[in-house]
Amino acid sequence: MEIPTPSSQIEPVKLVPESRFRFACHKGLSCFTQCCRGIDIILTPYDILRMKKRLGLTAEEFLLVHTDVEILEKTMLPVVRLKMREEEGSPCPFVTSEGCSIYEDRPATCRYYPVGMVFLKKQDVADKEEFYFMVREDHCKGFAESREWTVAEWRADQGLDLYDERNRGWMEIILRKKSLGPTAELSPKALQLFFMVSSNVESFRRFVFESRFLSSYDVPAERIEKMRNDDVELLEFGFEWLRGVLYGDKGVDLKPGAAPRESGPASS
């Protein structure tokens, strides 16, 4: 799976954390904010948590106002895309002449740029391969700047370790689905559960605490209390639970005699 990046030319060179490049983006460049227009940004679960909190919205409100739902190519899993403004150039709703109005909580895609990342996982192979690549847009003047980075330094500067860690469970489910191939169909109910956990933490919290969920699954009391008020804790729990629901992996244990809420892929 490729970490989404703005539409542009991708250099056909695999990069590693030690690979070096020159780049800087600042208001003094003539292309400033041009990369924030006409772009396709798939929002990760942690993006949604950060952005909705920054905007003072519930997940449902954020999804309604700022996103469209689409099906991720080659996996048929539902994801959300950031909705651009309906005006010339299709700018991001958060871009201004001064830059990004939510810069501290900008999505992972924006943090990676101009670096892209690819995750590869083959079926029945535990390890996954990941590498980086460089994204260049004709209008971008940032590559002419003298500031030099390694890929690892860029990741650290952009706070990507935290974002990647928070989104790891989501990425693993997507990679697993992709490795199983198109014949491993998930039921409509399974897709609904995946979308709920991925994009609407308040809805998932109600699902856990206002249904018979906790009477079916063996969840330690300490973790339950953390999940009541901590969105990140609930998100991590959700993807751990989904791995068992969707793929039959060892995840959240059922209580003796309890039946699972949903079965895995039709081919399994």
C-alpha positions in Angstrom: 0.0 0.0 0.0 1.2 3.5 -0.8 0.9 6.4 1.6 -1.1 8.8 -0.5 0.6 11.9 -1.9 -0.5 14.7 -4.2 -0.8 13.8 -7.9 2.7 14.4 -9.3 5.7 12.8 -10.8 7.2 9.9 -8.7 10.9 9.3 -9.1 11.5 5.6 -9.8 14.2 5.3 -7.1 13.7 3.4 -3.9 14.9 5.4 -0.9 15.9 4.2 2.6 16.0 6.1 5.9 19.6 7.1 5.2 18.9 8.5 1.7 19.6 12.2 1.4 17.7 15.0 -0.4 17.4 18.8 -0.4 14.0 20.4 0.3 12.4 23.3 2.1 9.0 24.9 2.0 8.3 28.4 3.3 6.2 31.5 2.5 9.0 33.1 0.5 8.7 30.6 -2.3 6.6 31.5 -5.3 4.9 28.1 -5.2 3.8 28.4 -1.5 0.5 26.5 -0.9 0.2 25.4 -4.6 0.7 21.8 -3.4 -2.5 22.3 -1.3 -4.7 22.5 -4.4 -6.3 19.8 -6.6 -5.1 17.0 -4.3 -6.5 13.6 -3.3 -5.9 13.0 0.4 -7.1 9.8 2.1 -7.4 10.5 5.8 -6.1 8.0 8.3 -7.9 7.2 11.6 -5.4 9.3 13.5 -5.8 12.2 11.1 -9.5 12.2 11.8 -8.9 12.1 15.6 -6.5 15.1 15.4 -8.5 17.2 12.9 -11.9 16.8 14.5 -10.5 17.7 17.9 -8.8 20.8 16.4 -12.0 21.9 14.8 -14.2 21.2 17.8 -16.4 18.7 15.9 -17.6 15.3 16.6 -16.4 12.6 14.2 -19.9 12.5 12.6 -19.9 16.2 12.0 -16.3 16.2 10.7 -17.1 13.4 8.2 -20.3 15.1 7.0 -18.7 18.5 6.4 -15.2 17.7 5.3 -15.0 14.2 3.7 -16.4 11.9 1.0 -16.4 8.1 1.3 -14.6 6.1 -1.3 -13.6 2.5 -1.8 -9.8 1.9 -1.6 -8.5 0.4 -4.8 -7.5 -3.3 -4.7 -8.9 -3.9 -1.2 -12.5 -2.8 -1.6 -12.3 -1.3 1.9 -14.1 2.0 2.6 -12.0 5.0 3.5 -12.6 8.8 3.7 -11.1 11.4 1.4 -10.7 15.1 2.4 -13.2 17.2 0.5 -11.6 20.1 -1.4 -13.4 23.5 -1.7 -15.6 23.8 -4.8 -13.8 26.7 -6.4 -11.1 27.3 -9.0 -8.1 25.1 -8.3 -10.0 22.9 -5.8 -8.0 24.2 -2.8 -7.8 22.4 0.5 -10.5 23.7 2.9 -7.7 24.6 5.5 -5.2 26.4 3.2 -4.9 30.2 3.5 -2.5 32.7 2.0 -0.5 32.3 5.3 -0.3 28.5 4.9 -2.2 25.7 6.6 -4.7 26.9 9.3 -4.4 23.5 11.1 -0.7 22.9 10.5 0.0 21.3 13.9 -2.8 18.8 13.2 -2.3 18.4 9.4 -2.8 14.9 7.9 -0.1 12.3 7.5 -0.1 12.8 3.7 0.9 16.4 4.1 3.5 15.5 6.6 5.2 13.0 4.3 5.3 15.3 1.3 7.6 15.4 -0.7 8.4 11.9 0.5 6.2 9.0 -0.2 6.1 5.6 1.5 5.2 2.1 0.2 4.2 -0.9 2.4 4.3 -4.3 0.7 3.0 -7.5 2.3 2.7 -10.9 0.6 0.1 -13.4 1.5 1.3 -15.9 4.1 4.5 -13.9 4.8 4.7 -12.3 8.2 7.3 -9.6 7.4 6.4 -6.6 5.3 8.6 -4.5 3.1 8.6 -0.7 3.3 10.5 1.8 1.3 10.4 5.5 0.3 10.3 7.5 -2.9 10.5 11.1 -3.9 7.5 13.1 -5.2 8.3 16.0 -7.5 5.8 18.5 -8.9 6.7 20.8 -11.7 5.7 23.9 -9.8 7.6 23.1 -6.6 10.6 25.3 -5.9 11.4 23.6 -2.6 13.9 21.2 -4.2 16.1 24.2 -5.1 16.6 25.1 -1.5 19.8 24.3 0.3 18.3 22.6 3.4 19.5 18.9 3.4 17.8 16.0 5.1 17.9 12.3 5.3 14.5 10.5 5.0 14.8 9.6 8.7 15.4 13.3 9.7 12.5 14.4 7.6 10.2 11.8 9.3 11.3 13.0 12.7 10.9 16.7 11.8 7.3 16.0 10.6 6.3 13.9 13.6 5.6 10.9 11.4 6.7 8.2 13.9 3.7 9.1 16.1 1.3 9.1 13.2 2.6 5.8 11.8 2.4 4.2 15.2 -1.2 5.4 15.8 -2.3 4.2 12.3 -0.4 0.9 12.4 -3.4 -1.3 13.2 -5.4 0.3 10.3 -2.5 -0.2 7.9 -2.0 -3.8 8.9 -5.7 -4.6 8.2 -5.5 -2.9 4.8 -2.3 -4.7 3.9 -3.7 -8.1 5.0 -6.8 -7.5 2.9 -4.7 -6.6 -0.1 -2.5 -9.7 0.3 -5.5 -12.0 0.4 -6.6 -10.8 -3.0 -9.9 -9.8 -4.5 -11.6 -13.2 -3.9 -11.4 -12.7 -0.1 -14.6 -10.7 0.2 -15.8 -9.3 3.5 -19.4 -9.2 4.3 -21.3 -5.8 4.3 -21.5 -6.0 8.1 -17.7 -6.5 8.3 -17.1 -3.5 6.1 -19.4 -1.4 8.2 -17.5 -2.4 11.3 -14.2 -1.5 9.7 -15.5 1.9 8.6 -16.9 2.6 12.0 -13.7 1.9 13.9 -11.6 3.7 11.3 -13.5 6.9 11.0 -16.1 7.4 13.8 -14.6 6.9 17.3 -17.8 8.2 19.1 -19.9 5.6 17.2 -17.5 2.9 18.1 -17.5 4.0 21.8 -21.3 3.7 21.8 -21.0 0.3 20.2 -18.6 -0.9 22.9 -20.3 0.6 26.0 -24.0 0.8 25.0 -24.4 -2.7 23.6 -23.7 -6.2 24.9 -20.1 -6.0 23.5 -18.4 -6.1 26.9 -20.5 -9.0 28.0 -19.1 -11.0 25.0 -15.5 -10.0 25.1 -12.9 -10.4 27.9 -11.5 -6.9 28.3 -9.5 -6.0 31.4 -11.2 -3.5 33.7 -8.2 -1.2 33.5 -8.3 -1.1 29.8 -12.1 -0.5 29.7 -11.6 2.6 31.9 -8.9 4.0 29.6 -11.1 3.4 26.6 -14.0 5.4 28.1 -12.2 8.7 27.6 -9.1 8.1 25.5 -9.7 8.1 21.8 -6.3 6.7 20.9 -6.7 3.8 23.4 -10.1 3.0 21.9 -8.7 3.2 18.4 -5.9 0.8 19.1 -8.3 -1.6 20.8 -10.7 -1.4 17.8 -8.1 -2.5 15.3 -6.9 -5.3 17.6 -10.5 -6.5 17.8 -11.0 -6.1 14.1 -8.1 -8.4 13.2 -9.9 -11.2 15.0 -13.3 -10.3 13.6 -12.2 -9.9 10.0 -9.4 -12.5 9.7 -9.6 -14.8 12.7 -6.3 -13.6 14.2 -5.7 -13.8 17.9 -7.0 -10.5 19.1 -9.6 -9.7 21.8 -10.6 -12.9 23.5 -14.3 -13.9 23.7 -15.7 -14.8 27.1 -16.5 -18.6 27.5 -19.7 -19.4 25.6 -19.9 -16.1 23.8 -20.4 -15.9 20.0 -18.3 -13.6 17.8 -20.0 -10.6 16.4 -19.0 -11.1 12.8 -17.2 -13.7 10.6 -14.1 -13.2 8.5 -13.5 -13.2 4.8 -15.7 -15.4 2.7 -12.7 -17.3 1.3 -11.3 -18.2 4.7 
